Amino acid sequence: MRILLLAHSYNSLTQRLHCELAARSHEVSIEFDIADSVAEEAVALFRPDLIVAPYLRRAIPESIWVRHVCLIVHPGIVGDRGPSALDWAIQEGEAEWGVTVLQAEAEMDAGPIWASATFPLRRGKKSSLYRNEVTDAATRAVLEAVERYAAGDRKPTPLAQAKGRGRLRPLMKQADRAIDWLRDDTATVLRKLDAADGFPGVADSLFGEPCHLFDAWSEARLRGEPGAMLARRETALLRATADGAVW
């Protein structure tokens, strides 16, 4: 089939899907989704049988999804909706997470479901989880959806009929990520920082100056008054939590 990959950037997931689809003899074209006119021109020129959107930061234009089947790769379990799916899963300590491939419609993340895949959600930074578990699960789900479409199975499951525990969650804001250094234990602090890894970081302050925190690691021995700065090692600072400390 002729498959158009519509993506915000040629990130790790987009590259993986490009290789996997091409290896299965599909004719693949890639277009960066930077404007409606650019996406519309790409569709008109390539005339795809199917459009797959592995990584978007905005909605696909209605002029495209009403005429073509567009499969959205959502980094959340069945029923999950919203732009911060992986962030919420990491921060809330989910034991299992997944990826859902759904069809683009007017309401964001509310289209019928073509395929899904799950994985154990280890403790890890968002970028690492995305490039490994999320990418692997997304590849499995997309290939399943593409095979269904190619075989003529054009009846995805409506969201209302899908069995899943996911729900609509809002964009995670800095107020949701904020660390309470007096009350949050080390595990909570690490989850908040892991969920904000890469972007946007966790807004905080150090020595009276606003900053964003990234790349935290737990300290095994040193302890102190919650919120206090305990040590410095090269470019890292050690700050006490309610039950320990993090670098």
PENOR-V792636 format. One record per residue. N is the residue number from 1. RES is the residue in one small letter. SS is DSSP state (H for helix, E for strand, L for the rest). PHI is phi in whole degrees, -180 to 180 (none if undefined). OMEGA is omega in degrees with one decimal (NA if undefined). Layout:
N & RES & SS & PHI & OMEGA
N & RES & SS & PHI & OMEGA
This chain:
1 & m & L & none & 173.1
2 & r & E & -91 & -175.8
3 & i & E & -119 & 176.7
4 & l & E & -99 & 172.6
5 & l & E & -91 & 179.9
6 & l & E & -108 & -172.5
7 & a & E & -143 & 177.0
8 & h & L & -69 & 177.7
9 & s & L & -154 & 179.4
10 & y & L & -87 & -176.0
11 & n & L & -81 & -174.0
12 & s & H & -61 & -180.0
13 & l & H & -68 & 178.9
14 & t & H & -62 & 177.8
15 & q & H & -62 & -179.4
16 & r & H & -62 & -179.6
17 & l & H & -66 & 176.8
18 & h & H & -56 & -178.3
19 & c & H & -66 & -177.2
20 & e & H & -65 & -179.6
21 & l & H & -70 & 178.6
22 & a & H & -64 & 179.4
23 & a & H & -66 & 178.0
24 & r & L & -98 & 173.4
25 & s & L & 70 & 172.5
26 & h & L & -82 & 175.0
27 & e & E & -89 & -171.1
28 & v & E & -113 & 172.5
29 & s & E & -124 & -177.6
30 & i & E & -122 & 176.3
31 & e & E & -135 & 176.2
32 & f & E & -81 & -177.1
33 & d & L & -86 & -177.7
34 & i & L & -109 & 179.5
35 & a & L & -165 & 179.3
36 & d & H & -56 & -175.6
37 & s & H & -64 & 179.6
38 & v & H & -68 & 179.4
39 & a & H & -64 & -180.0
40 & e & H & -63 & 178.7
41 & e & H & -66 & 179.6
42 & a & H & -62 & 179.0
43 & v & H & -66 & -178.7
44 & a & H & -65 & -177.3
45 & l & H & -78 & -175.1
46 & f & H & -86 & -178.2
47 & r & L & 50 & -175.2
48 & p & L & -73 & 170.1
49 & d & L & -79 & -175.9
50 & l & E & -153 & 176.3
51 & i & E & -114 & 177.2
52 & v & E & -121 & -179.0
53 & a & E & -115 & -176.2
54 & p & E & -79 & -175.1
55 & y & E & -156 & -179.0
56 & l & L & -124 & 173.1
57 & r & L & -121 & 177.3
58 & r & L & -154 & -177.4
59 & a & L & -75 & 173.3
60 & i & L & -67 & -179.3
61 & p & L & -57 & 178.8
62 & e & H & -59 & 180.0
63 & s & H & -60 & 179.8
64 & i & H & -95 & -172.1
65 & w & H & -73 & 176.1
66 & v & L & -77 & -177.6
67 & r & L & -108 & -176.0
68 & h & L & -135 & 173.0
69 & v & L & -73 & -179.7
70 & c & E & -118 & -179.1
71 & l & E & -98 & -179.6
72 & i & E & -96 & 175.4
73 & v & E & -94 & -178.3
74 & h & E & -107 & -177.1
75 & p & L & -79 & -179.9
76 & g & L & -151 & 178.8
77 & i & L & -71 & 179.4
78 & v & L & -57 & -179.1
79 & g & L & 94 & 178.5
80 & d & L & -70 & 179.0
81 & r & E & -142 & 177.6
82 & g & L & 125 & -173.2
83 & p & L & -83 & -176.7
84 & s & L & -121 & -172.8
85 & a & H & -55 & -176.4
86 & l & H & -70 & 178.1
87 & d & H & -59 & -179.9
88 & w & H & -63 & -178.2
89 & a & H & -62 & -179.8
90 & i & H & -68 & -175.1
91 & q & H & -65 & -178.6
92 & e & L & -91 & 173.4
93 & g & L & 69 & 177.3
94 & e & L & -60 & 178.7
95 & a & L & -83 & -179.6
96 & e & E & -138 & 177.7
97 & w & E & -138 & -176.8
98 & g & E & -169 & 178.8
99 & v & E & -132 & 178.8
100 & t & E & -123 & 174.8
101 & v & E & -104 & -176.4
102 & l & E & -129 & -176.8
103 & q & E & -89 & -179.9
104 & a & L & -67 & 174.1
105 & e & L & -141 & -175.3
106 & a & L & -63 & -178.5
107 & e & L & -90 & -175.2
108 & m & L & -59 & 176.4
109 & d & L & 61 & -176.1
110 & a & L & -113 & -178.7
111 & g & L & -76 & 179.0
112 & p & L & -64 & -172.3
113 & i & E & -99 & 179.3
114 & w & E & -95 & -178.1
115 & a & E & -167 & 176.0
116 & s & E & -155 & 177.2
117 & a & E & -150 & -179.0
118 & t & E & -121 & 178.6
119 & f & E & -158 & 173.7
120 & p & E & -65 & -178.4
121 & l & L & -96 & 178.8
122 & r & L & -72 & 172.9
123 & r & L & -75 & -177.8
124 & g & L & -173 & 179.7
125 & k & L & -74 & -175.1
126 & k & H & -56 & -178.2
127 & s & H & -64 & 179.1
128 & s & H & -67 & 178.5
129 & l & H & -63 & -178.6
130 & y & H & -65 & -175.7
131 & r & H & -76 & -178.8
132 & n & H & -112 & -175.0
133 & e & H & -61 & -178.3
134 & v & H & -65 & -179.5
135 & t & H & -64 & 178.4
136 & d & H & -64 & -179.7
137 & a & H & -66 & 179.2
138 & a & H & -63 & 178.7
139 & t & H & -63 & 178.4
140 & r & H & -60 & -176.6
141 & a & H & -68 & 179.9
142 & v & H & -65 & 179.6
143 & l & H & -62 & 176.5
144 & e & H & -64 & -179.4
145 & a & H & -65 & 179.6
146 & v & H & -65 & 178.1
147 & e & H & -62 & 177.5
148 & r & H & -61 & -178.1
149 & y & H & -65 & -178.9
150 & a & H & -64 & -179.0
151 & a & L & -83 & 178.7
152 & g & L & 92 & 177.1
153 & d & L & -84 & -173.3
154 & r & L & -108 & -178.1
155 & k & L & -122 & 176.5
156 & p & L & -68 & -177.5
157 & t & E & -85 & 176.8
158 & p & L & -58 & -177.7
159 & l & H & -56 & -178.2
160 & a & H & -63 & -179.0
161 & q & H & -99 & -177.7
162 & a & L & -75 & 178.5
163 & k & L & -96 & -179.2
164 & g & L & -158 & -179.0
165 & r & L & -97 & 179.7
166 & g & L & -68 & 179.5
167 & r & L & -150 & 178.1
168 & l & E & -71 & 176.7
169 & r & L & -126 & -179.0
170 & p & L & -76 & 170.6
171 & l & L & -58 & 178.4
172 & m & L & -74 & -178.4
173 & k & L & -102 & -179.6
174 & q & H & -62 & 177.3
175 & a & H & -63 & 178.1
176 & d & H & -76 & -176.4
177 & r & H & -92 & -170.6
178 & a & L & -55 & 178.5
179 & i & L & -93 & 171.8
180 & d & L & -98 & -172.4
181 & w & L & -65 & 179.5
182 & l & L & -81 & -174.0
183 & r & L & -116 & -175.8
184 & d & L & -73 & 175.6
185 & d & L & -80 & -175.4
186 & t & H & -60 & -179.0
187 & a & H & -61 & 179.4
188 & t & H & -67 & 178.9
189 & v & H & -60 & -179.5
190 & l & H & -65 & 178.3
191 & r & H & -63 & 179.7
192 & k & H & -64 & -179.8
193 & l & H & -74 & 176.3
194 & d & H & -62 & -178.4
195 & a & H & -68 & -179.1
196 & a & L & -101 & -176.1
197 & d & L & -56 & 179.2
198 & g & L & 81 & 177.4
199 & f & L & -154 & 4.2
200 & p & L & -98 & -169.9
201 & g & L & 78 & 178.8
202 & v & E & -106 & 178.9
203 & a & E & -69 & -178.7
204 & d & E & -156 & 174.6
205 & s & E & -143 & 176.7
206 & l & E & -132 & 179.5
207 & f & L & 55 & 177.3
208 & g & L & 82 & -179.1
209 & e & E & -111 & 177.9
210 & p & E & -66 & -179.2
211 & c & E & -158 & 172.5
212 & h & E & -122 & -176.6
213 & l & E & -100 & -179.9
214 & f & L & -144 & 163.3
215 & d & L & 55 & -177.5
216 & a & L & -93 & 177.0
217 & w & L & -138 & -178.4
218 & s & E & -78 & 176.7
219 & e & L & -103 & -173.3
220 & a & L & -83 & -169.9
221 & r & L & -122 & -172.0
222 & l & L & -68 & 178.9
223 & r & L & -136 & 178.8
224 & g & L & -172 & 177.8
225 & e & L & -63 & -178.3
226 & p & L & -50 & -179.9
227 & g & L & 93 & -176.8
228 & a & L & -78 & 173.0
229 & m & E & -83 & -172.8
230 & l & E & -107 & -174.7
231 & a & E & -165 & 174.8
232 & r & E & -134 & 176.5
233 & r & E & -138 & -174.5
234 & e & L & 53 & -177.7
235 & t & L & -97 & -176.8
236 & a & E & -100 & 175.3
237 & l & E & -114 & 178.6
238 & l & E & -103 & -178.6
239 & r & E & -124 & -177.3
240 & a & E & -77 & 173.5
241 & t & L & -106 & -179.2
242 & a & L & -66 & -177.8
243 & d & L & -133 & -178.3
244 & g & L & -178 & 179.5
245 & a & E & -162 & 177.9
246 & v & E & -133 & 172.7
247 & w & L & -89 & NA
